[in-house]
Amino acid sequence: MNSHSYPSLKEYKAIKTYLFVIFNRKTFWPFIKCFHTALKKFFIPQFSVKAGFRKTPVVQVDNVLDRTIPFSPRYISIYLDFIHSMARPLSFCISKFNRKQSSEIAVKIINELRNCYETAYDIYAFRMSTTNRPNYRKDRHFRMLHALDPHFMCVPSLHVSLMIMSWILYREIFNSYLEDEKESKFYTQEIFKSAITITETVLYVKQHSVNCIPSAIYMMTEILKGRFILTDAVYFIDNLFSENKEMSDGVKQSIHSYIQILFERFVLENCSEEDWTVPIKRWLTTYKTT
């Protein structure tokens, strides 16, 4: 419990959300469409490239800063918690609001999730990207990860994108549906901290490079245009690794600076482009691993 006696979102079960979505006629078809999009525009294209059926170029996007962060397998369960981390707040909403309101919220979240997959595919269809990840299979979670993720869609990171989407979308939902302002702020902050923690793990478990984060943040300023603004983006970047006691301040500062500079580069280049994807596509065709 906390000072306001609000239960943590971790006390709400994700399974309640999944059952609600599947057995609710208002959410079932949006869910099916989202699932189909994820298969068509995320999983199948990667396996097609891996099998050699598809010839999309794959760019290596490692960066020298990645080596300053040691591989930490203990974070894998947090990394894989990203879907549950979006489902538990919805379980809270289902418990808190009536069925009509809960259905509206669920449809909104599912549609935003689908939009992230759709939008990111504009980049993936142009160039896929990968990083050097350890061939670590001692843990069943890593064995599952290696089996289900060909690891060809790194830039932009959907893991990071979905965490930002979750933070912003639930912030809007809580502000609209919760009457208690303190309660709204409390749960919004809890989701923000979860988003930061899960974003950090993409580097801890070596699923992504530092290059994958700014491209994801930039993409979300387009997907959530006017809702996820520059001050939100800077706040998100500044809070990365703030709780990490193992990394030196110098390493943290180097990573923050790199992410900030590359993010700003994408934003500034976009000012002279009609298509928001051009800055990332240009970067993918010119980047050399360091």
The 8 nearest C-alpha neighbors of each residue, nearest first, counted from 0:
[[1, 4, 6, 5, 7, 2, 3, 10],
 [0, 2, 4, 3, 5, 6, 7, 185],
 [1, 3, 4, 0, 5, 185, 6, 181],
 [4, 2, 1, 5, 0, 182, 181, 185],
 [5, 3, 1, 0, 2, 6, 7, 182],
 [4, 6, 3, 1, 0, 7, 182, 2],
 [7, 5, 0, 4, 8, 10, 1, 9],
 [8, 6, 9, 10, 5, 0, 11, 186],
 [7, 9, 10, 11, 88, 87, 6, 91],
 [8, 10, 7, 11, 87, 12, 6, 84],
 [9, 11, 8, 7, 12, 6, 87, 91],
 [12, 10, 9, 8, 87, 90, 91, 13],
 [13, 11, 14, 15, 87, 90, 10, 9],
 [12, 14, 87, 86, 16, 15, 83, 90],
 [15, 13, 17, 16, 12, 18, 86, 90],
 [14, 16, 13, 18, 17, 12, 90, 19],
 [15, 17, 90, 19, 13, 14, 18, 86],
 [16, 18, 14, 20, 19, 15, 21, 13],
 [17, 19, 21, 15, 20, 16, 22, 14],
 [20, 18, 16, 17, 22, 21, 23, 15],
 [19, 21, 17, 26, 23, 18, 22, 27],
 [20, 22, 27, 18, 19, 23, 17, 26],
 [23, 21, 19, 20, 18, 24, 27, 26],
 [22, 24, 26, 25, 20, 21, 27, 19],
 [23, 25, 27, 26, 22, 28, 21, 20],
 [26, 24, 23, 27, 102, 28, 106, 29],
 [25, 27, 20, 29, 23, 24, 106, 28],
 [26, 28, 30, 21, 24, 29, 23, 20],
 [29, 27, 31, 30, 26, 32, 25, 24],
 [28, 30, 32, 26, 31, 27, 33, 109],
 [29, 31, 33, 27, 28, 32, 26, 34],
 [32, 30, 28, 34, 33, 29, 35, 27],
 [33, 31, 35, 29, 30, 34, 28, 36],
 [34, 32, 113, 30, 36, 35, 31, 29],
 [33, 35, 31, 37, 36, 32, 30, 38],
 [34, 36, 32, 38, 33, 37, 39, 31],
 [37, 35, 39, 33, 38, 34, 40, 32],
 [38, 36, 34, 41, 40, 35, 39, 33],
 [39, 37, 42, 35, 36, 43, 41, 40],
 [40, 38, 36, 43, 37, 41, 35, 42],
 [41, 39, 37, 36, 38, 120, 44, 42],
 [40, 42, 37, 38, 44, 39, 43, 45],
 [41, 43, 38, 45, 44, 46, 40, 37],
 [42, 44, 46, 45, 39, 38, 47, 41],
 [45, 43, 47, 46, 42, 41, 48, 40],
 [46, 44, 48, 47, 43, 42, 151, 149],
 [45, 47, 49, 43, 48, 44, 50, 149],
 [48, 46, 44, 52, 50, 53, 45, 49],
 [49, 47, 53, 51, 45, 46, 50, 52],
 [48, 50, 46, 47, 51, 45, 149, 52],
 [51, 49, 47, 48, 52, 46, 53, 45],
 [50, 52, 48, 49, 53, 47, 54, 46],
 [53, 51, 47, 50, 48, 54, 49, 46],
 [52, 54, 48, 47, 51, 55, 44, 50],
 [55, 53, 48, 56, 52, 51, 47, 57],
 [54, 56, 53, 126, 57, 127, 48, 124],
 [57, 55, 126, 127, 54, 58, 125, 128],
 [56, 58, 127, 128, 126, 55, 59, 129],
 [59, 57, 128, 60, 127, 129, 56, 126],
 [58, 60, 129, 130, 128, 61, 288, 57],
 [61, 59, 130, 288, 129, 58, 128, 62],
 [62, 60, 130, 208, 288, 59, 289, 63],
 [63, 61, 289, 64, 65, 288, 208, 60],
 [62, 64, 289, 65, 66, 61, 67, 288],
 [65, 63, 66, 62, 67, 254, 209, 68],
 [66, 64, 63, 67, 62, 68, 208, 209],
 [65, 67, 64, 68, 63, 69, 62, 70],
 [68, 66, 64, 65, 69, 250, 63, 246],
 [67, 69, 66, 65, 70, 203, 202, 64],
 [70, 68, 71, 67, 203, 66, 65, 204],
 [69, 71, 203, 204, 205, 72, 68, 202],
 [72, 70, 203, 73, 204, 69, 74, 75],
 [73, 71, 74, 75, 204, 70, 203, 138],
 [74, 72, 71, 75, 76, 204, 77, 203],
 [73, 75, 72, 77, 76, 200, 71, 78],
 [74, 76, 78, 77, 73, 72, 79, 204],
 [75, 77, 79, 78, 74, 80, 73, 140],
 [78, 76, 80, 75, 79, 74, 197, 200],
 [77, 79, 75, 76, 200, 80, 197, 81],
 [78, 80, 76, 77, 81, 75, 82, 140],
 [81, 79, 77, 83, 78, 82, 84, 76],
 [80, 82, 84, 79, 83, 78, 85, 197],
 [83, 81, 85, 84, 80, 86, 79, 161],
 [82, 84, 86, 80, 85, 81, 13, 87],
 [85, 83, 81, 82, 86, 87, 80, 88],
 [86, 84, 83, 82, 87, 88, 165, 81],
 [85, 87, 83, 13, 89, 84, 88, 16],
 [86, 88, 13, 90, 89, 11, 84, 85],
 [89, 87, 91, 90, 86, 8, 85, 92],
 [88, 90, 92, 86, 91, 87, 93, 16],
 [89, 91, 87, 93, 16, 88, 92, 15],
 [90, 92, 88, 94, 89, 93, 11, 95],
 [93, 91, 89, 95, 94, 90, 96, 101],
 [94, 92, 90, 101, 91, 95, 96, 89],
 [93, 95, 91, 92, 96, 90, 97, 89],
 [94, 96, 92, 93, 91, 97, 101, 90],
 [97, 95, 93, 92, 101, 94, 100, 98],
 [96, 98, 100, 99, 101, 93, 95, 94],
 [97, 99, 101, 100, 102, 96, 93, 103],
 [98, 100, 102, 101, 97, 103, 96, 104],
 [101, 99, 103, 102, 97, 98, 96, 104],
 [102, 100, 98, 104, 93, 103, 99, 96],
 [101, 103, 105, 99, 100, 104, 98, 106],
 [104, 102, 100, 106, 101, 105, 107, 99],
 [103, 105, 107, 101, 102, 106, 100, 108],
 [106, 104, 102, 108, 107, 103, 101, 109],
 [107, 105, 109, 103, 108, 104, 26, 110],
 [106, 108, 104, 110, 105, 109, 111, 103],
 [109, 107, 111, 105, 106, 110, 112, 104],
 [110, 108, 112, 106, 111, 107, 105, 113],
 [109, 111, 113, 107, 112, 108, 106, 114],
 [112, 110, 114, 108, 113, 109, 107, 115],
 [113, 111, 109, 115, 110, 114, 108, 116],
 [112, 114, 33, 110, 116, 115, 111, 109],
 [113, 115, 117, 111, 112, 116, 118, 110],
 [114, 116, 118, 112, 113, 117, 119, 111],
 [117, 115, 113, 119, 114, 118, 120, 37],
 [118, 116, 114, 120, 115, 119, 113, 40],
 [117, 119, 115, 120, 116, 121, 114, 222],
 [120, 118, 121, 116, 122, 117, 115, 123],
 [119, 121, 123, 122, 118, 117, 124, 40],
 [120, 122, 119, 118, 124, 123, 125, 117],
 [121, 123, 120, 125, 124, 119, 126, 276],
 [122, 124, 120, 127, 126, 125, 121, 152],
 [123, 125, 122, 121, 120, 126, 127, 55],
 [126, 124, 122, 123, 121, 127, 55, 280],
 [127, 125, 123, 56, 124, 57, 55, 122],
 [126, 128, 57, 123, 152, 151, 56, 58],
 [129, 127, 58, 57, 151, 153, 152, 59],
 [128, 130, 151, 59, 153, 150, 60, 58],
 [131, 129, 61, 59, 60, 132, 207, 208],
 [130, 132, 133, 61, 129, 205, 59, 206],
 [131, 133, 205, 130, 206, 134, 204, 207],
 [134, 132, 135, 131, 205, 70, 204, 136],
 [133, 135, 136, 132, 145, 141, 131, 142],
 [134, 136, 133, 137, 141, 138, 142, 132],
 [137, 135, 142, 138, 141, 134, 139, 145],
 [136, 138, 135, 139, 141, 142, 140, 134],
 [137, 139, 141, 140, 136, 142, 135, 72],
 [138, 140, 142, 141, 143, 137, 136, 144],
 [141, 139, 143, 138, 142, 144, 75, 76],
 [140, 142, 144, 143, 138, 139, 136, 145],
 [141, 143, 139, 136, 145, 144, 140, 146],
 [142, 144, 146, 140, 141, 145, 147, 139],
 [145, 143, 141, 147, 146, 142, 148, 140],
 [144, 146, 142, 148, 143, 147, 141, 149],
 [145, 147, 143, 144, 148, 142, 149, 141],
 [148, 146, 144, 145, 143, 149, 42, 142],
 [147, 149, 150, 145, 144, 146, 42, 151],
 [150, 148, 151, 45, 46, 147, 145, 49],
 [151, 149, 148, 152, 129, 153, 45, 206],
 [150, 152, 129, 128, 127, 149, 45, 153],
 [153, 151, 128, 127, 150, 154, 123, 129],
 [152, 154, 156, 128, 129, 155, 211, 151],
 [155, 153, 211, 156, 152, 128, 214, 215],
 [154, 156, 215, 214, 211, 153, 157, 212],
 [157, 155, 153, 154, 211, 158, 215, 159],
 [158, 156, 160, 159, 161, 155, 215, 119],
 [157, 159, 156, 161, 160, 162, 198, 81],
 [158, 160, 162, 157, 156, 198, 161, 215],
 [161, 159, 157, 163, 215, 162, 158, 164],
 [160, 162, 164, 163, 158, 159, 157, 165],
 [161, 163, 194, 165, 159, 164, 160, 166],
 [164, 162, 166, 160, 165, 161, 167, 159],
 [163, 165, 161, 167, 162, 166, 168, 160],
 [166, 164, 162, 168, 163, 167, 169, 161],
 [165, 167, 163, 191, 164, 169, 168, 190],
 [168, 166, 170, 164, 169, 165, 163, 171],
 [167, 169, 171, 165, 170, 166, 164, 172],
 [168, 170, 172, 171, 166, 167, 173, 165],
 [171, 169, 167, 173, 187, 168, 172, 166],
 [170, 172, 174, 168, 169, 173, 175, 167],
 [173, 171, 169, 175, 174, 170, 176, 168],
 [172, 174, 177, 183, 176, 170, 175, 171],
 [173, 175, 171, 172, 176, 177, 183, 170],
 [176, 174, 172, 173, 177, 171, 178, 170],
 [175, 177, 173, 174, 172, 178, 96, 171],
 [178, 176, 173, 179, 174, 175, 183, 180],
 [177, 179, 180, 176, 174, 183, 175, 182],
 [178, 180, 182, 181, 177, 183, 184, 174],
 [181, 179, 183, 182, 178, 184, 177, 174],
 [182, 180, 184, 183, 179, 185, 3, 186],
 [181, 183, 185, 179, 180, 184, 186, 5],
 [184, 182, 180, 173, 181, 185, 186, 187],
 [185, 183, 187, 181, 182, 186, 188, 180],
 [184, 186, 182, 188, 183, 187, 181, 189],
 [187, 185, 189, 188, 183, 184, 190, 182],
 [186, 188, 184, 190, 170, 189, 185, 183],
 [189, 187, 191, 185, 186, 190, 184, 192],
 [188, 190, 186, 192, 191, 187, 185, 193],
 [191, 189, 193, 187, 188, 192, 166, 194],
 [192, 190, 188, 194, 193, 189, 166, 187],
 [193, 191, 195, 189, 194, 190, 196, 188],
 [192, 194, 190, 196, 191, 195, 197, 189],
 [193, 195, 162, 191, 197, 192, 196, 198],
 [196, 194, 198, 192, 193, 197, 239, 199],
 [197, 195, 193, 199, 198, 194, 192, 200],
 [196, 198, 200, 194, 199, 78, 195, 193],
 [199, 197, 195, 159, 200, 196, 201, 194],
 [198, 200, 196, 197, 201, 202, 195, 203],
 [199, 201, 203, 202, 197, 198, 78, 204],
 [202, 200, 206, 207, 199, 203, 198, 204],
 [201, 203, 205, 200, 204, 207, 199, 206],
 [202, 204, 200, 71, 70, 205, 201, 199],
 [203, 205, 202, 71, 70, 206, 72, 201],
 [206, 204, 202, 132, 207, 203, 201, 70],
 [207, 205, 201, 204, 202, 132, 208, 130],
 [206, 208, 205, 201, 202, 211, 153, 130],
 [207, 209, 210, 211, 61, 65, 202, 62],
 [208, 210, 211, 212, 65, 207, 62, 258],
 [211, 209, 208, 212, 213, 60, 214, 62],
 [210, 212, 154, 155, 156, 209, 208, 214],
 [211, 213, 215, 214, 210, 209, 156, 216],
 [214, 212, 262, 216, 258, 215, 217, 211],
 [213, 215, 155, 217, 212, 216, 211, 218],
 [216, 214, 155, 218, 212, 160, 213, 156],
 [215, 217, 213, 219, 218, 214, 212, 160],
 [218, 216, 214, 220, 215, 219, 262, 213],
 [219, 217, 215, 221, 220, 216, 214, 222],
 [218, 220, 222, 221, 216, 217, 223, 215],
 [219, 221, 224, 217, 223, 218, 227, 222],
 [222, 220, 224, 219, 218, 223, 217, 275],
 [221, 223, 219, 224, 220, 218, 115, 118],
 [224, 222, 226, 220, 227, 221, 219, 225],
 [223, 225, 221, 220, 226, 222, 227, 228],
 [224, 226, 228, 227, 223, 220, 221, 222],
 [227, 225, 223, 224, 228, 167, 220, 168],
 [228, 226, 223, 220, 225, 231, 224, 167],
 [227, 229, 231, 230, 226, 225, 220, 232],
 [230, 228, 232, 231, 233, 227, 220, 234],
 [229, 231, 233, 232, 228, 234, 227, 235],
 [232, 230, 234, 228, 229, 233, 227, 235],
 [231, 233, 229, 235, 230, 234, 236, 228],
 [232, 234, 236, 230, 235, 231, 237, 229],
 [235, 233, 231, 237, 232, 236, 230, 238],
 [234, 236, 232, 233, 238, 237, 231, 239],
 [235, 237, 233, 238, 239, 234, 232, 255],
 [238, 236, 234, 235, 239, 233, 255, 241],
 [239, 237, 241, 235, 236, 240, 234, 195],
 [238, 240, 236, 241, 237, 195, 199, 235],
 [241, 239, 243, 242, 238, 199, 251, 196],
 [242, 240, 238, 239, 243, 237, 251, 244],
 [243, 241, 240, 244, 239, 238, 196, 245],
 [242, 244, 240, 245, 241, 246, 247, 239],
 [245, 243, 246, 242, 247, 241, 240, 248],
 [244, 246, 243, 247, 242, 248, 68, 240],
 [247, 245, 244, 243, 250, 248, 251, 68],
 [248, 246, 249, 250, 251, 245, 244, 252],
 [247, 249, 251, 250, 252, 246, 253, 244],
 [248, 250, 252, 247, 251, 253, 246, 254],
 [249, 251, 253, 247, 252, 248, 254, 246],
 [252, 250, 248, 254, 249, 253, 255, 247],
 [251, 253, 255, 249, 250, 254, 256, 248],
 [252, 254, 250, 256, 251, 255, 257, 249],
 [253, 255, 257, 251, 256, 252, 258, 250],
 [256, 254, 252, 258, 257, 253, 259, 251],
 [257, 255, 259, 253, 254, 258, 252, 260],
 [256, 258, 254, 260, 259, 255, 253, 261],
 [259, 257, 213, 255, 261, 256, 260, 262],
 [258, 260, 256, 262, 257, 261, 255, 263],
 [261, 259, 263, 257, 262, 258, 256, 264],
 [260, 262, 264, 258, 263, 259, 257, 213],
 [261, 263, 213, 259, 265, 264, 260, 258],
 [264, 262, 266, 260, 261, 265, 267, 259],
 [265, 263, 261, 267, 262, 266, 268, 260],
 [264, 266, 268, 262, 263, 278, 267, 269],
 [267, 265, 263, 269, 264, 268, 262, 270],
 [268, 266, 264, 269, 270, 265, 263, 271],
 [269, 267, 265, 270, 266, 271, 278, 264],
 [268, 270, 272, 266, 267, 271, 275, 265],
 [271, 269, 268, 267, 272, 266, 273, 275],
 [270, 272, 269, 268, 273, 267, 274, 275],
 [273, 271, 269, 274, 270, 275, 268, 277],
 [272, 274, 275, 271, 269, 270, 277, 276],
 [273, 275, 272, 276, 277, 269, 278, 271],
 [274, 276, 277, 269, 273, 272, 278, 221],
 [275, 277, 274, 279, 278, 280, 122, 121],
 [276, 278, 280, 279, 275, 274, 281, 272],
 [279, 277, 281, 265, 280, 276, 268, 282],
 [280, 278, 282, 281, 277, 276, 283, 265],
 [279, 281, 277, 283, 282, 278, 276, 284],
 [282, 280, 278, 284, 279, 283, 277, 285],
 [281, 283, 279, 285, 280, 284, 286, 278],
 [284, 282, 280, 281, 286, 285, 279, 58],
 [285, 283, 281, 282, 286, 280, 58, 126],
 [284, 286, 282, 283, 281, 287, 280, 58],
 [287, 285, 283, 282, 284, 288, 60, 58],
 [286, 288, 289, 285, 60, 59, 61, 283],
 [289, 287, 61, 62, 60, 286, 59, 63],
 [288, 62, 63, 287, 61, 64, 60, 286]]
